[in-house]
Amino acid sequence: MAQGALPFKYEEQLQGGGMTALAGLPVYLDLAHVMVLSRSAEKHLEVRANGRGWSDSQVITSLVLLNLAGGDCVDDLDILEADEGFCRVLRRTYMM
């Protein structure tokens, strides 16, 4: 598959470690990156006043991904966090 804006690409591997059942979500991360969603969230939202915890853009991104993955409540973020392969892609995204 063609490379997008983010530093990952889809590859088929036959080993079990680091795999993800959420392989469609990184496409939405790519879209958010191209749309500069994080900059827009930080500019227009001021939810986090004390500077602790997740940034506004991280909260927005997490909730959007949770909704796309079929989550019903905020506690379902545990499902996303338990997916080793998806977390590796997500960490690389936020290191940019």
N, CA, C and O atoms as a GROMACS GRO file, in nm:
protein
  384
    1MET      N    1   0.085  -0.118   0.000
    1MET     CA    2   0.000   0.000   0.000
    1MET      C    3   0.090   0.124   0.000
    1MET      O    4   0.197   0.123   0.060
    2ALA      N    5   0.047   0.230  -0.065
    2ALA     CA    6   0.127   0.351  -0.076
    2ALA      C    7   0.146   0.417   0.060
    2ALA      O    8   0.059   0.410   0.147
    3GLN      N    9   0.260   0.479   0.077
    3GLN     CA   10   0.293   0.549   0.200
    3GLN      C   11   0.209   0.675   0.212
    3GLN      O   12   0.192   0.747   0.113
    4GLY      N   13   0.156   0.703   0.329
    4GLY     CA   14   0.080   0.825   0.354
    4GLY      C   15   0.167   0.931   0.418
    4GLY      O   16   0.289   0.932   0.400
    5ALA      N   17   0.106   1.019   0.494
    5ALA     CA   18   0.180   1.128   0.559
    5ALA      C   19   0.255   1.081   0.682
    5ALA      O   20   0.354   1.143   0.721
    6LEU      N   21   0.210   0.974   0.745
    6LEU     CA   22   0.273   0.926   0.868
    6LEU      C   23   0.380   0.821   0.836
    6LEU      O   24   0.378   0.760   0.730
    7PRO      N   25   0.473   0.800   0.932
    7PRO     CA   26   0.586   0.709   0.906
    7PRO      C   27   0.554   0.561   0.928
    7PRO      O   28   0.626   0.494   1.003
    8PHE      N   29   0.450   0.509   0.866
    8PHE     CA   30   0.421   0.368   0.874
    8PHE      C   31   0.363   0.325   0.740
    8PHE      O   32   0.313   0.407   0.663
    9LYS      N   33   0.370   0.196   0.715
    9LYS     CA   34   0.304   0.141   0.598
    9LYS      C   35   0.258   0.001   0.634
    9LYS      O   36   0.313  -0.062   0.724
   10TYR      N   37   0.158  -0.046   0.564
   10TYR     CA   38   0.104  -0.178   0.589
   10TYR      C   39   0.192  -0.284   0.526
   10TYR      O   40   0.229  -0.274   0.409
   11GLU      N   41   0.226  -0.386   0.604
   11GLU     CA   42   0.302  -0.499   0.554
   11GLU      C   43   0.242  -0.626   0.611
   11GLU      O   44   0.194  -0.627   0.725
   12GLU      N   45   0.244  -0.730   0.534
   12GLU     CA   46   0.195  -0.859   0.581
   12GLU      C   47   0.310  -0.934   0.647
   12GLU      O   48   0.417  -0.948   0.589
   13GLN      N   49   0.286  -0.982   0.768
   13GLN     CA   50   0.384  -1.063   0.840
   13GLN      C   51   0.316  -1.189   0.890
   13GLN      O   52   0.197  -1.187   0.924
   14LEU      N   53   0.390  -1.296   0.894
   14LEU     CA   54   0.332  -1.423   0.936
   14LEU      C   55   0.360  -1.455   1.083
   14LEU      O   56   0.324  -1.563   1.129
   15GLN      N   57   0.422  -1.365   1.156
   15GLN     CA   58   0.448  -1.389   1.297
   15GLN      C   59   0.338  -1.326   1.383
   15GLN      O   60   0.270  -1.235   1.338
   16GLY      N   61   0.322  -1.376   1.505
   16GLY     CA   62   0.212  -1.335   1.590
   16GLY      C   63   0.232  -1.211   1.672
   16GLY      O   64   0.134  -1.146   1.708
   17GLY      N   65   0.354  -1.172   1.704
   17GLY     CA   66   0.378  -1.060   1.793
   17GLY      C   67   0.357  -0.925   1.727
   17GLY      O   68   0.395  -0.905   1.612
   18GLY      N   69   0.296  -0.833   1.801
   18GLY     CA   70   0.280  -0.698   1.753
   18GLY      C   71   0.171  -0.679   1.649
   18GLY      O   72   0.166  -0.575   1.583
   19MET      N   73   0.086  -0.776   1.633
   19MET     CA   74  -0.020  -0.766   1.534
   19MET      C   75  -0.136  -0.685   1.592
   19MET      O   76  -0.148  -0.670   1.714
   20THR      N   77  -0.220  -0.634   1.504
   20THR     CA   78  -0.334  -0.556   1.550
   20THR      C   79  -0.461  -0.596   1.477
   20THR      O   80  -0.459  -0.627   1.358
   21ALA      N   81  -0.570  -0.594   1.549
   21ALA     CA   82  -0.701  -0.616   1.488
   21ALA      C   83  -0.762  -0.483   1.446
   21ALA      O   84  -0.870  -0.478   1.387
   22LEU      N   85  -0.692  -0.375   1.476
   22LEU     CA   86  -0.740  -0.240   1.448
   22LEU      C   87  -0.662  -0.177   1.334
   22LEU      O   88  -0.630  -0.058   1.339
   23ALA      N   89  -0.633  -0.254   1.232
   23ALA     CA   90  -0.546  -0.209   1.123
   23ALA      C   91  -0.606  -0.094   1.043
   23ALA      O   92  -0.532  -0.023   0.975
   24GLY      N   93  -0.735  -0.073   1.049
   24GLY     CA   94  -0.796   0.037   0.975
   24GLY      C   95  -0.782   0.171   1.043
   24GLY      O   96  -0.796   0.274   0.977
   25LEU      N   97  -0.755   0.174   1.172
   25LEU     CA   98  -0.748   0.301   1.244
   25LEU      C   99  -0.631   0.390   1.204
   25LEU      O  100  -0.648   0.512   1.203
   26PRO      N  101  -0.513   0.336   1.172
   26PRO     CA  102  -0.404   0.425   1.132
   26PRO      C  103  -0.434   0.512   1.010
   26PRO      O  104  -0.375   0.619   0.994
   27VAL      N  105  -0.525   0.469   0.925
   27VAL     CA  106  -0.565   0.552   0.811
   27VAL      C  107  -0.629   0.681   0.862
   27VAL      O  108  -0.609   0.788   0.805
   28TYR      N  109  -0.706   0.670   0.969
   28TYR     CA  110  -0.768   0.788   1.028
   28TYR      C  111  -0.665   0.876   1.099
   28TYR      O  112  -0.680   0.998   1.103
   29LEU      N  113  -0.560   0.814   1.156
   29LEU     CA  114  -0.451   0.893   1.212
   29LEU      C  115  -0.382   0.972   1.102
   29LEU      O  116  -0.346   1.088   1.122
   30ASP      N  117  -0.365   0.909   0.988
   30ASP     CA  118  -0.305   0.975   0.872
   30ASP      C  119  -0.392   1.094   0.830
   30ASP      O  120  -0.340   1.203   0.804
   31LEU      N  121  -0.522   1.074   0.824
   31LEU     CA  122  -0.614   1.182   0.788
   31LEU      C  123  -0.608   1.296   0.890
   31LEU      O  124  -0.604   1.413   0.851
   32ALA      N  125  -0.607   1.264   1.017
   32ALA     CA  126  -0.598   1.366   1.122
   32ALA      C  127  -0.469   1.445   1.110
   32ALA      O  128  -0.466   1.566   1.133
   33HIS      N  129  -0.360   1.376   1.074
   33HIS     CA  130  -0.231   1.442   1.058
   33HIS      C  131  -0.235   1.540   0.940
   33HIS      O  132  -0.188   1.653   0.951
   34VAL      N  133  -0.291   1.496   0.828
   34VAL     CA  134  -0.300   1.580   0.709
   34VAL      C  135  -0.390   1.701   0.735
   34VAL      O  136  -0.364   1.811   0.686
   35MET      N  137  -0.496   1.680   0.812
   35MET     CA  138  -0.589   1.789   0.845
   35MET      C  139  -0.536   1.880   0.955
   35MET      O  140  -0.598   1.981   0.987
   36VAL      N  141  -0.423   1.846   1.014
   36VAL     CA  142  -0.362   1.920   1.125
   36VAL      C  143  -0.461   1.932   1.241
   36VAL      O  144  -0.478   2.038   1.300
   37LEU      N  145  -0.525   1.820   1.270
   37LEU     CA  146  -0.627   1.815   1.375
   37LEU      C  147  -0.570   1.852   1.511
   37LEU      O  148  -0.635   1.923   1.588
   38SER      N  149  -0.450   1.806   1.542
   38SER     CA  150  -0.393   1.834   1.674
   38SER      C  151  -0.370   1.984   1.694
   38SER      O  152  -0.397   2.037   1.802
   39ARG      N  153  -0.320   2.052   1.593
   39ARG     CA  154  -0.297   2.196   1.604
   39ARG      C  155  -0.429   2.270   1.620
   39ARG      O  156  -0.439   2.364   1.699
   40SER      N  157  -0.530   2.227   1.546
   40SER     CA  158  -0.662   2.289   1.555
   40SER      C  159  -0.724   2.268   1.693
   40SER      O  160  -0.784   2.360   1.750
   41ALA      N  161  -0.710   2.146   1.747
   41ALA     CA  162  -0.764   2.117   1.881
   41ALA      C  163  -0.695   2.203   1.987
   41ALA      O  164  -0.761   2.257   2.075
   42GLU      N  165  -0.564   2.214   1.978
   42GLU     CA  166  -0.490   2.294   2.077
   42GLU      C  167  -0.524   2.443   2.065
   42GLU      O  168  -0.522   2.516   2.164
   43LYS      N  169  -0.555   2.487   1.943
   43LYS     CA  170  -0.586   2.628   1.920
   43LYS      C  171  -0.726   2.664   1.970
   43LYS      O  172  -0.746   2.770   2.030
   44HIS      N  173  -0.822   2.576   1.945
   44HIS     CA  174  -0.962   2.611   1.971
   44HIS      C  175  -1.018   2.556   2.102
   44HIS      O  176  -1.123   2.601   2.147
   45LEU      N  177  -0.952   2.460   2.162
   45LEU     CA  178  -0.999   2.403   2.288
   45LEU      C  179  -0.906   2.444   2.402
   45LEU      O  180  -0.785   2.453   2.384
   46GLU      N  181  -0.964   2.470   2.515
   46GLU     CA  182  -0.885   2.500   2.634
   46GLU      C  183  -0.942   2.424   2.752
   46GLU      O  184  -0.974   2.482   2.855
   47VAL      N  185  -0.955   2.292   2.734
   47VAL     CA  186  -1.015   2.208   2.836
   47VAL      C  187  -0.915   2.183   2.948
   47VAL      O  188  -0.951   2.186   3.066
   48ARG      N  189  -0.792   2.159   2.913
   48ARG     CA  190  -0.689   2.125   3.010
   48ARG      C  191  -0.618   2.252   3.056
   48ARG      O  192  -0.526   2.298   2.988
   49ALA      N  193  -0.659   2.309   3.166
   49ALA     CA  194  -0.604   2.436   3.213
   49ALA      C  195  -0.478   2.420   3.297
   49ALA      O  196  -0.392   2.508   3.296
   50ASN      N  197  -0.464   2.309   3.369
   50ASN     CA  198  -0.353   2.294   3.462
   50ASN      C  199  -0.227   2.234   3.399
   50ASN      O  200  -0.123   2.226   3.465
   51GLY      N  201  -0.234   2.192   3.274
   51GLY     CA  202  -0.117   2.138   3.206
   51GLY      C  203  -0.084   1.994   3.240
   51GLY      O  204   0.019   1.943   3.195
   52ARG      N  205  -0.168   1.927   3.317
   52ARG     CA  206  -0.143   1.786   3.352
   52ARG      C  207  -0.232   1.694   3.270
   52ARG      O  208  -0.338   1.735   3.221
   53GLY      N  209  -0.190   1.570   3.257
   53GLY     CA  210  -0.270   1.472   3.186
   53GLY      C  211  -0.252   1.480   3.036
   53GLY      O  212  -0.156   1.540   2.986
   54TRP      N  213  -0.345   1.421   2.965
   54TRP     CA  214  -0.340   1.420   2.820
   54TRP      C  215  -0.366   1.560   2.765
   54TRP      O  216  -0.441   1.637   2.825
   55SER      N  217  -0.304   1.591   2.653
   55SER     CA  218  -0.332   1.719   2.587
   55SER      C  219  -0.471   1.713   2.525
   55SER      O  220  -0.529   1.605   2.508
   56ASP      N  221  -0.523   1.830   2.491
   56ASP     CA  222  -0.655   1.834   2.427
   56ASP      C  223  -0.657   1.754   2.298
   56ASP      O  224  -0.755   1.684   2.270
   57SER      N  225  -0.552   1.763   2.219
   57SER     CA  226  -0.549   1.689   2.093
   57SER      C  227  -0.542   1.539   2.116
   57SER      O  228  -0.600   1.462   2.039
   58GLN      N  229  -0.474   1.494   2.221
   58GLN     CA  230  -0.470   1.352   2.253
   58GLN      C  231  -0.607   1.301   2.296
   58GLN      O  232  -0.646   1.190   2.260
   59VAL      N  233  -0.680   1.380   2.372
   59VAL     CA  234  -0.815   1.342   2.415
   59VAL      C  235  -0.908   1.331   2.294
   59VAL      O  236  -0.982   1.234   2.280
   60ILE      N  237  -0.904   1.433   2.207
   60ILE     CA  238  -0.989   1.432   2.088
   60ILE      C  239  -0.956   1.312   2.000
   60ILE      O  240  -1.046   1.241   1.956
   61THR      N  241  -0.828   1.290   1.974
   61THR     CA  242  -0.786   1.178   1.890
   61THR      C  243  -0.830   1.046   1.950
   61THR      O  244  -0.880   0.959   1.879
   62SER      N  245  -0.811   1.029   2.080
   62SER     CA  246  -0.850   0.905   2.147
   62SER      C  247  -0.999   0.879   2.138
   62SER      O  248  -1.041   0.766   2.112
   63LEU      N  249  -1.079   0.982   2.158
   63LEU     CA  250  -1.224   0.965   2.152
   63LEU      C  251  -1.272   0.936   2.010
   63LEU      O  252  -1.365   0.858   1.991
   64VAL      N  253  -1.211   1.000   1.911
   64VAL     CA  254  -1.246   0.972   1.772
   64VAL      C  255  -1.212   0.828   1.737
   64VAL      O  256  -1.293   0.756   1.678
   65LEU      N  257  -1.090   0.784   1.772
   65LEU     CA  258  -1.048   0.646   1.744
   65LEU      C  259  -1.135   0.546   1.818
   65LEU      O  260  -1.169   0.441   1.764
   66LEU      N  261  -1.170   0.578   1.942
   66LEU     CA  262  -1.256   0.490   2.020
   66LEU      C  263  -1.392   0.474   1.951
   66LEU      O  264  -1.445   0.364   1.943
   67ASN      N  265  -1.446   0.584   1.903
   67ASN     CA  266  -1.575   0.579   1.832
   67ASN      C  267  -1.563   0.496   1.706
   67ASN      O  268  -1.650   0.414   1.677
   68LEU      N  269  -1.455   0.517   1.628
   68LEU     CA  270  -1.435   0.442   1.504
   68LEU      C  271  -1.417   0.292   1.530
   68LEU      O  272  -1.456   0.209   1.447
   69ALA      N  273  -1.358   0.257   1.645
   69ALA     CA  274  -1.334   0.116   1.679
   69ALA      C  275  -1.458   0.050   1.739
   69ALA      O  276  -1.456  -0.069   1.768
   70GLY      N  277  -1.565   0.127   1.756
   70GLY     CA  278  -1.689   0.070   1.807
   70GLY      C  279  -1.702   0.074   1.957
   70GLY      O  280  -1.784   0.001   2.014
   71GLY      N  281  -1.623   0.157   2.023
   71GLY     CA  282  -1.632   0.169   2.168
   71GLY      C  283  -1.762   0.233   2.210
   71GLY      O  284  -1.817   0.319   2.141
   72ASP      N  285  -1.812   0.190   2.327
   72ASP     CA  286  -1.938   0.242   2.378
   72ASP      C  287  -1.918   0.344   2.490
   72ASP      O  288  -2.005   0.427   2.515
   73CYS      N  289  -1.803   0.336   2.558
   73CYS     CA  290  -1.779   0.426   2.670
   73CYS      C  291  -1.629   0.450   2.683
   73CYS      O  292  -1.548   0.382   2.619
   74VAL      N  293  -1.592   0.547   2.764
   74VAL     CA  294  -1.451   0.583   2.779
   74VAL      C  295  -1.369   0.465   2.832
   74VAL      O  296  -1.251   0.453   2.801
   75ASP      N  297  -1.431   0.379   2.912
   75ASP     CA  298  -1.360   0.262   2.963
   75ASP      C  299  -1.314   0.169   2.852
   75ASP      O  300  -1.223   0.088   2.871
   76ASP      N  301  -1.377   0.178   2.735
   76ASP     CA  302  -1.337   0.095   2.622
   76ASP      C  303  -1.201   0.136   2.565
   76ASP      O  304  -1.147   0.067   2.478
   77LEU      N  305  -1.145   0.247   2.612
   77LEU     CA  306  -1.008   0.283   2.572
   77LEU      C  307  -0.910   0.173   2.611
   77LEU      O  308  -0.804   0.158   2.550
   78ASP      N  309  -0.947   0.095   2.713
   78ASP     CA  310  -0.863  -0.018   2.753
   78ASP      C  311  -0.845  -0.118   2.638
   78ASP      O  312  -0.740  -0.182   2.628
   79ILE      N  313  -0.945  -0.130   2.553
   79ILE     CA  314  -0.935  -0.220   2.438
   79ILE      C  315  -0.828  -0.170   2.342
   79ILE      O  316  -0.747  -0.247   2.292
   80LEU      N  317  -0.828  -0.038   2.317
   80LEU     CA  318  -0.726   0.019   2.230
   80LEU      C  319  -0.588   0.007   2.291
   80LEU      O  320  -0.491  -0.024   2.222
   81GLU      N  321  -0.578   0.032   2.421
   81GLU     CA  322  -0.449   0.026   2.490
   81GLU      C  323  -0.394  -0.116   2.496
   81GLU      O  324  -0.273  -0.135   2.504
   82ALA      N  325  -0.481  -0.216   2.493
   82ALA     CA  326  -0.437  -0.356   2.502
   82ALA      C  327  -0.387  -0.409   2.368
   82ALA      O  328  -0.328  -0.517   2.363
   83ASP      N  329  -0.408  -0.336   2.260
   83ASP     CA  330  -0.365  -0.380   2.127
   83ASP      C  331  -0.221  -0.334   2.103
   83ASP      O  332  -0.197  -0.217   2.072
   84GLU      N  333  -0.128  -0.426   2.117
   84GLU     CA  334   0.016  -0.395   2.109
   84GLU      C  335   0.056  -0.332   1.977
   84GLU      O  336   0.129  -0.233   1.975
   85GLY      N  337   0.009  -0.386   1.867
   85GLY     CA  338   0.045  -0.334   1.736
   85GLY      C  339  -0.007  -0.193   1.713
   85GLY      O  340   0.065  -0.108   1.662
   86PHE      N  341  -0.132  -0.168   1.751
   86PHE     CA  342  -0.188  -0.036   1.735
   86PHE      C  343  -0.117   0.066   1.822
   86PHE      O  344  -0.092   0.178   1.779
   87CYS      N  345  -0.082   0.028   1.945
   87CYS     CA  346  -0.012   0.119   2.035
   87CYS      C  347   0.125   0.157   1.980
   87CYS      O  348   0.169   0.271   1.998
   88ARG      N  349   0.192   0.064   1.914
   88ARG     CA  350   0.322   0.096   1.853
   88ARG      C  351   0.305   0.201   1.744
   88ARG      O  352   0.385   0.294   1.735
   89VAL      N  353   0.202   0.187   1.661
   89VAL     CA  354   0.176   0.286   1.556
   89VAL      C  355   0.140   0.420   1.619
   89VAL      O  356   0.188   0.524   1.574
   90LEU      N  357   0.057   0.419   1.721
   90LEU     CA  358   0.015   0.541   1.787
   90LEU      C  359   0.133   0.614   1.851
   90LEU      O  360   0.142   0.737   1.841
   91ARG      N  361   0.223   0.540   1.917
   91ARG     CA  362   0.341   0.604   1.977
   91ARG      C  363   0.428   0.669   1.870
   91ARG      O  364   0.479   0.780   1.891
   92ARG      N  365   0.446   0.603   1.758
   92ARG     CA  366   0.526   0.661   1.650
   92ARG      C  367   0.460   0.787   1.594
   92ARG      O  368   0.529   0.879   1.552
   93THR      N  369   0.328   0.790   1.594
   93THR     CA  370   0.256   0.907   1.545
   93THR      C  371   0.281   1.027   1.634
   93THR      O  372   0.303   1.137   1.584
   94TYR      N  373   0.278   1.008   1.764
   94TYR     CA  374   0.295   1.120   1.856
   94TYR      C  375   0.440   1.158   1.878
   94TYR      O  376   0.469   1.257   1.945
   95MET      N  377   0.534   1.082   1.821
   95MET     CA  378   0.675   1.118   1.830
   95MET      C  379   0.714   1.214   1.718
   95MET      O  380   0.825   1.268   1.718
   96MET      N  381   0.623   1.236   1.623
   96MET     CA  382   0.653   1.323   1.509
   96MET      C  383   0.659   1.469   1.550
   96MET      O  384   0.683   1.556   1.466
   0.00000   0.00000   0.00000
